[in-house]
Structures are given as C-alpha cells and as structure tokens.
Amino acid sequence: MKKYYLPAIILILLGVSTRFLPHPANFTALGAVAIFSGIYLPRRWAFILPLMAMFLSDIFIGFYAWPIMLSVYSGFIIMTLMGMAVKTKKNAATILGGTVLGSILFFLLTNFSVWAFGSWYEHSLSGLYQCYILAIPFFKNSLMGDLFYTATLAGSYELALAYTKKSQTAATKKALSF
C-alpha cells in the first residue's frame, strides 16, 4: 500500500489545486482524478482520492446544500466506476468513451439535483429544461477539463510505464550479454 502514497498525494493535490487556481468555471482535474483512479488504482484508493480532494477543497471554498453536495460526490463515485469499467479493456478509445460518459452522467445527476433541491428553478419540466440549458456552458468546461486532465494523467502514466518496461528490457538484455 505504501507505493500508492505518493501518487495519492499528487492526485489529491492536483484535484484540490485546480479548484483554487484561476480557471474557467468547472475546468478542474477532479473528474479526471476519479477516472484515472478507477483505471489505475486499487478499489479503495480509487474511491477515496477524488472524494478526499473534493472534501478538502470544499472545506476552504465552502459547503452547500447537502442534497446537492451528495449528488456531486456521487457523481465522482460514478466517474470512478466508469474508470473501473474501462480498466478491463483499457485503450485510448475506451478511456475517451469512459471520460465522456462519466462527464455526461455527472452533468445529468448534478443538474437534476440543483433543480430538485435548489431554489433557482421552478419545480416543473420547464424549470428542469431551463436548468439543463443554462448549465451547458459549465458542462462544456467540465468535459474539456475532464478530457484534458484524463489525457494528461493517463498519457503520462502510460508513457512512464512504457519507458520503465523499455529500460527493464534493455537492462535484461545487457545482463544476458555478459
């Protein structure tokens, strides 16, 4: 388990910092941390990391209506599950598809919650429609952030794995040549 401490700390810091650094609304690494964790980390770590990053940043940013918070945190759990689903057939296409689907599900769940439990929209089909329509710019930013950070995290990790494998193969060949 100790081998996951440093990556866990880095992922939490990334998730937290992208909520505090100047960025377009909702363009953060939190969704990508959830997807990446689901793909590459053991189950327990995968669920804890994005929730921990969210909770730590919420301590400083501020908490909000608990039913809406519950939907946001549940959305990150769903994104972690999307990563776990991708793990079995991991390639660029499945990672892309899992990220997009995770972002869409997050959008649908959290905005439904804002409509159902908030006071900003009329509690009717018209209000629900208005809620989703007005949230599209935020969805665009969330999706772009999820795609950017997932590609960066997964791509960097896969390149590091390939380099490590290549270095090990070269070392083995060199050792066998003596």
C-alpha positions as CSV (number, residue, x, y, z in Angstrom):
1,M,0.0,0.0,0.0
2,K,2.9,2.4,0.6
3,K,3.6,2.5,-3.1
4,Y,0.3,4.4,-3.6
5,Y,1.1,7.2,-1.0
6,L,3.0,9.5,-3.3
7,P,0.6,9.1,-6.3
8,A,-2.3,9.5,-4.0
9,I,-0.9,12.8,-2.5
10,I,-0.1,14.1,-6.0
11,L,-3.6,13.3,-7.3
12,I,-5.3,14.9,-4.3
13,L,-3.1,18.0,-4.6
14,L,-3.9,18.2,-8.3
15,G,-7.6,17.9,-7.7
16,V,-7.5,20.5,-4.9
17,S,-5.2,22.9,-6.6
18,T,-7.2,23.0,-9.9
19,R,-10.2,24.2,-7.9
20,F,-8.2,27.1,-6.5
21,L,-6.0,28.2,-9.4
22,P,-7.6,30.6,-11.9
23,H,-9.6,28.5,-14.4
24,P,-12.8,28.6,-16.5
25,A,-15.8,27.6,-14.4
26,N,-15.7,23.8,-13.8
27,F,-12.5,23.2,-15.7
28,T,-10.8,21.2,-13.0
29,A,-8.9,17.9,-12.6
30,L,-11.4,16.3,-10.2
31,G,-13.3,14.2,-12.8
32,A,-10.0,13.1,-14.3
33,V,-8.7,12.1,-10.9
34,A,-11.8,10.0,-10.4
35,I,-11.5,8.4,-13.9
36,F,-7.7,7.8,-13.5
37,S,-8.1,6.4,-10.0
38,G,-10.7,4.0,-11.3
39,I,-8.4,2.8,-14.1
40,Y,-5.1,2.6,-12.3
41,L,-5.5,2.4,-8.5
42,P,-6.8,-0.3,-6.2
43,R,-10.6,-0.1,-5.5
44,R,-10.3,1.5,-2.0
45,W,-7.8,4.2,-3.2
46,A,-9.8,4.8,-6.3
47,F,-13.0,5.9,-4.4
48,I,-11.2,7.8,-1.6
49,L,-9.0,10.0,-3.7
50,P,-11.5,12.1,-5.7
51,L,-13.8,12.4,-2.6
52,M,-10.9,13.4,-0.4
53,A,-9.8,16.1,-2.9
54,M,-13.3,17.4,-3.2
55,F,-13.8,17.4,0.6
56,L,-10.5,19.2,1.3
57,S,-11.3,21.9,-1.3
58,D,-14.9,22.2,0.0
59,I,-13.5,22.9,3.5
60,F,-11.9,26.1,2.1
61,I,-14.3,27.0,-0.7
62,G,-17.4,26.3,1.4
63,F,-20.1,23.7,1.7
64,Y,-23.5,24.0,0.2
65,A,-26.9,22.3,0.4
66,W,-26.3,18.7,1.4
67,P,-28.5,17.0,-1.2
68,I,-26.7,18.9,-3.9
69,M,-23.3,18.0,-2.3
70,L,-24.4,14.4,-2.1
71,S,-25.1,14.4,-5.9
72,V,-21.7,16.0,-6.7
73,Y,-19.8,13.5,-4.5
74,S,-22.0,10.7,-6.0
75,G,-21.1,12.0,-9.5
76,F,-17.4,11.5,-8.7
77,I,-18.2,7.9,-7.5
78,I,-19.9,7.3,-10.8
79,M,-16.8,8.6,-12.7
80,T,-14.6,6.3,-10.6
81,L,-16.9,3.4,-11.6
82,M,-16.5,4.5,-15.2
83,G,-12.7,4.3,-14.8
84,M,-13.1,0.8,-13.3
85,A,-15.2,-0.3,-16.2
86,V,-12.5,1.0,-18.6
87,K,-9.8,-0.9,-16.8
88,T,-10.7,-4.3,-18.3
89,K,-10.3,-3.1,-21.9
90,K,-8.0,-0.1,-21.4
91,N,-7.0,1.8,-24.6
92,A,-7.3,5.3,-25.8
93,A,-10.8,4.8,-27.2
94,T,-12.3,3.3,-24.0
95,I,-10.6,5.9,-21.8
96,L,-12.1,8.6,-24.1
97,G,-15.5,7.0,-24.1
98,G,-15.5,6.4,-20.3
99,T,-14.4,10.0,-19.7
100,V,-17.2,11.4,-22.0
101,L,-19.8,9.2,-20.5
102,G,-18.7,10.0,-16.9
103,S,-18.9,13.7,-17.7
104,I,-22.4,13.4,-19.2
105,L,-23.7,11.3,-16.2
106,F,-22.1,13.8,-13.8
107,F,-23.8,16.7,-15.6
108,L,-27.2,15.0,-15.7
109,L,-27.1,14.0,-12.0
110,T,-25.8,17.2,-10.5
111,N,-28.0,19.5,-12.5
112,F,-31.1,17.4,-11.7
113,S,-30.1,17.8,-8.1
114,V,-29.7,21.5,-8.5
115,W,-33.2,21.7,-10.0
116,A,-34.8,19.3,-7.5
117,F,-33.2,20.6,-4.3
118,G,-32.3,24.2,-5.1
119,S,-34.5,27.3,-5.4
120,W,-33.1,28.7,-8.6
121,Y,-35.6,27.0,-10.9
122,E,-39.3,26.4,-11.0
123,H,-40.0,22.8,-10.0
124,S,-41.6,21.8,-13.3
125,L,-40.5,20.3,-16.5
126,S,-39.9,23.7,-17.9
127,G,-37.7,24.5,-14.9
128,L,-35.7,21.3,-15.3
129,Y,-35.2,22.1,-19.0
130,Q,-34.1,25.6,-18.1
131,C,-31.7,24.2,-15.6
132,Y,-30.0,21.9,-18.1
133,I,-29.9,24.5,-20.8
134,L,-28.3,27.1,-18.6
135,A,-25.7,24.6,-17.4
136,I,-24.4,23.7,-20.9
137,P,-21.5,26.2,-20.7
138,F,-20.4,24.7,-17.4
139,F,-20.8,21.2,-18.9
140,K,-18.6,22.2,-21.8
141,N,-15.9,23.4,-19.4
142,S,-16.3,20.2,-17.2
143,L,-16.0,18.0,-20.3
144,M,-13.0,19.9,-21.6
145,G,-11.3,19.7,-18.2
146,D,-12.1,16.0,-17.8
147,L,-10.7,15.2,-21.3
148,F,-7.6,17.4,-20.8
149,Y,-6.7,16.1,-17.4
150,T,-7.5,12.5,-18.1
151,A,-5.4,12.5,-21.3
152,T,-2.6,14.2,-19.4
153,L,-2.7,11.8,-16.4
154,A,-3.3,8.6,-18.3
155,G,-1.0,9.5,-21.1
156,S,1.8,10.4,-18.7
157,Y,1.3,7.3,-16.7
158,E,1.3,5.1,-19.8
159,L,4.4,6.8,-21.2
160,A,6.2,6.2,-17.8
161,L,5.1,2.5,-17.9
162,A,6.4,2.1,-21.4
163,Y,9.7,3.8,-20.5
164,T,10.1,1.6,-17.4
165,K,9.4,-1.5,-19.4
166,K,11.8,-0.5,-22.2
167,S,14.5,0.3,-19.6
168,Q,13.9,-3.1,-17.9
169,T,14.1,-4.9,-21.2
170,A,17.4,-3.1,-22.1
171,A,18.9,-3.9,-18.7
172,T,17.9,-7.6,-19.0
173,K,19.4,-7.8,-22.5
174,K,22.6,-6.2,-21.3
175,A,22.8,-8.5,-18.3
176,L,22.3,-11.6,-20.5
177,S,25.0,-10.5,-23.0
178,F,27.8,-11.0,-20.4
